[in-house]
């Protein structure tokens, strides 16, 4: 597996065309509603992560605050051939998180990488 942002395929000038790969990450800090245990937290977070994966074909997981009942960080990663595609997917993921009534989106952090980084 190639590291993030690495060029795959034949190198430029070797008779092949360069294939650009853009990867993007989104980390969302969420406040959960009426949650009083880690079991209740999982019951809220698991469907959100599953919906992100299913609707947008991204990698998504709970990535932070594992011991806090009412806080969670969800990480999302997307890969595409154009930076705009990655941005559009991460925008859609952020909108989905912001629209969920059982959570409050507190903040997000994004990063975009390409083979020129």
N, C-alpha and C positions, 0 to 999 in steps of 0.2 A: 504494500500500500504506500502510495506517495504521500509525503507530508503536505500539510495544508498550503495551497498556493503554488505547489510545484507543477511544472509543465510536464504533461504526459505525452507520449508518442515520440516521433522522431524529432530531433532538434532542428531548429531553424537553419536553413542552408544545407541540409542533408537531403534535399529532394522532397522533404515532407513539409507539411504545414504545421505551424505551432498551434497547439491546442491550449487555450487559456482556461484556467479554472479559477473561479471566484468562490470563496467561502465566506460566510457571514455568521456571526453569532449574536444572539439576543439573550440577555439575562434580565429577567423581570422579578422585581421584589413585590410580593403580594401579601396583603393582610387578609386573613380568613375571617369569615363572619363568626357565627355562634359555634365555636369549636372548643371542646374542653379536654380532649385527649388526643394522643398520637393516632389512635385508631380512627377517630372522627376526621382528623386531618387527612389521613390517607384516603378516606372515603370521598373527600372533596377534591384532592389533588390528582388522584389517579385518573378519573374521567377527563379532567382538563388536559393532562398530558396525552392521553389516548386520542382525544379529539384533535389536538395539534398534529400529532403524527398522521392520523387518518386523513384529515382535510387538506393538509399542506405538504405531505410527504417529506417531513423534516425529521431530524433526530431531536427528541425532546425528553427531558428528565428533570426530576427534582434534584437540584444541585447545591442547595444551601439551607441552613437553618433546620437541620433534621430533628433537633430536640425541642424546638419551640412549637407550641400548639397552634398559635394563631399567625405565624409568619412562615413564609416559604419563598425560596428562590427557585424559579423554573428557568432552565437553560434550553435554548433552541439553536440548532445549527442547520444551515442550508448551503447547498452547493449548486452552482449553475455555470453556464458558459459566458454569461454576461452579468456585470455588476448590477444592472438595473433589475434583472430577474431576482437576484438575491435580495435586493432592497424591497422589491414588491412583496415577496414572500414574508420577509420579516415584518413589514408593515401590516400585512394581513394577520399574522400571528399576534402582534401587539394589539390590534383592534379586537380580536377574539378575546384576549385576556381582559381588556378594558371593559368589554360588554358583559362579562360574566357577572350575574347578580350576587353570587355567593362569595366573591372576592373583591377587594379594592386594589387596583394597580397603583402602587406607591411610586415606583421609579423603574426605569429601564436603562440598560447600557448596551451599546452595539459596537461591534467591530467588523470590519470588512477587510479581507485579505485577498491578494492576487499574487501571481507568480513574479511580479516586479517588486514585491515587498522584501 
